[in-house]
């Protein structure tokens, strides 16, 4: 194996601004919020997320010991927290693994189109606190898009067709606000089976025009509003403009601070501290869900909005652009925080650079405790799936084994003329096929963890160290710092939640 241009250097999260902010202000934030009336606490998964992040990438909490075959050098690789809230490292790892798995083993070589659906402010709170409602809404959106594709196929003379989609739920907006919305990667066409025992064929569709996008947006909005009305979240009348604040639910009763934090994040304001109730420096609350029977309005090319629900579907990837498809999937599965955009000014205020200017503003200014509050609202609840499969890509779909790349046989490949990999026999997966972090580093950043950075020899795993006492001895023997930065205790503060 040749020498790679980039040498691996162990990341040091304790030196980042995010780590210092969490370590210095986490206990103060929780103690301040939870010191008031009994029962006003955050869910356990929120604190667990912060505590796990403070152990991520630190050698003191365990590591892999690698030795070189050519030189006496020893290398240590720390374990990650594997959380899915705001950890930039674990978020990047999950993003790369998900996109690589979908491109290599699931998504066939066909064109795809991205559908992005966003919701009104009040609905964002409901979706963030009600996993079952989120599942129902995601099912409505996928069913509406599937019906839309089937109608276009019927107009082209096809029947009994099916489409597929992969849905990514993102909980974050552009300035650390909670904005749960969906990114859907949908087949830009449909599958059909002319013969009962014959192969499944794919037929591409032309891009939808603006009129079709407006119709689809109206269908999605109408079905979502009816669903919310059945569940008692929206009034059963024609005037929905007053629905700007979410109705109380179980989250208000069990974990009031978490409910208030999520609600404030959706509405782009501060929930706790000296600026409690005050909005951010820029906001736009909108006007609820509008009125029943409202017509969709064109915002841009293949982009429409109605009843506060927005639909955008102007991004497409051709069948032979697999690299572009993987890049699109990384965008759809990306994490919520960017360390490159985070800084602290001379007054100790947190500065978060916006990805795009918003109303002439380029940066968001928060106090450290306000920053912790915003991050806490972005953490997804336990057992809430953020990636979902529908249609022919669903786990139990009848045509899945005939369509996905990993199961596509040579016979179907020859008949369809598709570029696909042959079916793999059932066997133990190799390290390269398991999409380990070492594999992702080699694939994305051209960094090979199996090569010694000093002599270019081969590195091999010696052992896994989990015992803190043993880890401390090894770390001290190598002259490395053996103590992580301490978590500062809570500072005395007053906060009125009533």
Residue, then its C-alpha position, 0 to 999 in steps of 0.5 A: x500500500x502506498x504512502x497516503x498524503x494525509x497523516x492521522x492525528x488524534x482529535x482533541x475535543x477537550x481543546x474545542x470551543x464546544x467542549x469548553x462551553x459544555x464543561x463550564x456551563x452544563x451543570x449551571x444550566x441544569x441546576x438553574x432550571x431544576x432548582x425550582x418547583x418539584x418535577x421541573x426536570x429535563x428528561x434523562x436522555x438530555x443529560x445523558x447526551x451532554x455527559x456522553x459528549x464530555x467523554x467522547x474522544x478522551x483517552x481516559x475513558x478507554x482506547x484501542x492500542x495499536x502497535x507498529x510492526x516496523x518500529x516500536x511506536x505505540x498509537x492510541x485511538x480513543x472511543x467515541x460517545x456514539x450519541x446522536x444529538x449534537x456531537x460533531x464527530x459522531x454526527x460526521x461518522x454517522x453521516x458518512x456511514x449512512x451515505x456510504x451504506x445507501x450508495x453501495x448496498x441499497x440504492x440502485x443505479x437510477x435517477x433520484x429527486x430530493x423533496x424537502x418538506x417544512x412545517x409551521x412553527x406550532x407544528x414543529x413543536x408537536x413533531x418534536x415532542x410526539x414521536x407517533x405523530x411524527x411517524x404519521x406525518x412522515x407516512x402521509x408525506x410519503x404516501x402523497x408523493x407515492x400517489x403523485x408518482x402513480x398518477x403520473x405513471x397512469x397518465x403515461x399508460x402504466x399501472x401497478x407501479x411502485x416507487x421508493x424513498x428514504x426519509x431523513x428527519x432534521x431537527x435543526x434550522x440555520x441558527x440553532x433553532x428547532x426546525x424539524x423538517x423532512x428531506x426525502x430522497x425519492x426515485x425520480x420515476x417508478x418500478x413496474x413488472x410487466x410479467x408476473x414472474x419477470x424482472x422489475x423494470x424502472x421507468x424514469x419520469x420527466x421533472x415535475x412542472x410548477x403546476x404539479x408541485x403546487x397540486x402536490x403541496x396542496x394535497x400534502x397540506x390538506x392531509x396533514x391538517x385533517x390528521x391534526x384535526x382528528x388528533x385534536x391539535x387543530x380546531x375543526x373550522x376554516x380559520x386556522x390563523x390563530x394557531x400559533x402556539x402549541x397546545x399543552x401535552x404530556x411533555x408540559x406535565x412531565x418535563x416542563x423545562x424541556x417543553x419550554x426549551x423546545x417551544x422557545x427554540x421553535x419560536x426563535x426566542x429565549x426560554x430561561x435566564x435574564x432574557x427569558x421570553x425575549x426573541x432572537x435578533x431576527x424572527x418571523x413567526x408567520x400566521x399559523x396554518x392559514x385557512x382551509x381551502x387556501x391555494x398553494x403559492x409558487x415560491x421559486x422553481x418547483x417550490x410551493x407553500x400553502x397553510x404554512x407547509x413548504x415543499x421544494x423538489x428542484x434538486x435531482x441526481x442522474x443515475x450515473x452520478x453516484x458521487x453526487x448522490x453520496x454528497x447529497x445523502x451526506x447533506x441530508x444526514x448531516x449533524x446539527x452543529x458545525x465547530x468551524x462556525x462556532x466562536x467566543x468573543x472577548x466578552x464571553x458571548x457565543x458567536x455562531x456564524x450563519x450559513x447564509x445571511x438572514x435579513x442582513x444578519x450574519x452571526x447569532x449572539x448567545x450567552x453560554x447558558x442560552x447556547x446550552x439551552x438551544x443545544x438541549x432542544x436539538x437532542x432527539x428523544x430516545x427511540x425516535x428514528x431519524x432515518x426511515x424507508x418507504x415503498x420499495x426500499x422498505x425492509x419488508x417490501x416484496x420487490x426490495x430484494x429484486x431492486x436494491x444493489x446488494x440483492x440484484x442478481x446477474x440475470x436481472x442485470x443483463x435484462x435491464x442493462x443496469x450497472x449493478x453489483x452481483x448479489x453477495x452470498x451470505x457470509x461474514x462481512x470484512x472490515x471494509x464492508x462494515x463501514x468502520x470509522x477507519x474505513x470512512x477516514x480512508x474513503x472520505x479523507x484519504x487517511x489510513x489508520x493501518x499505516x504508521x505515520x512515522x515509518x509507514x509500517x503496518x499497524x495492528x491492534x494489540x488490545x482494547x483498554x477499558x479499565x481506567x487504572x490500566x488506561x492511566x498507566x499507559x497514558x502516563x507511560x507515553x507522556x500524554x495528559x491523563x486527566x480530562x478537563x474538569x466539569x465545572x460545578x454549578x454556579x449560584x443563579x436565580x431563575x423564575x420559571x413561573 
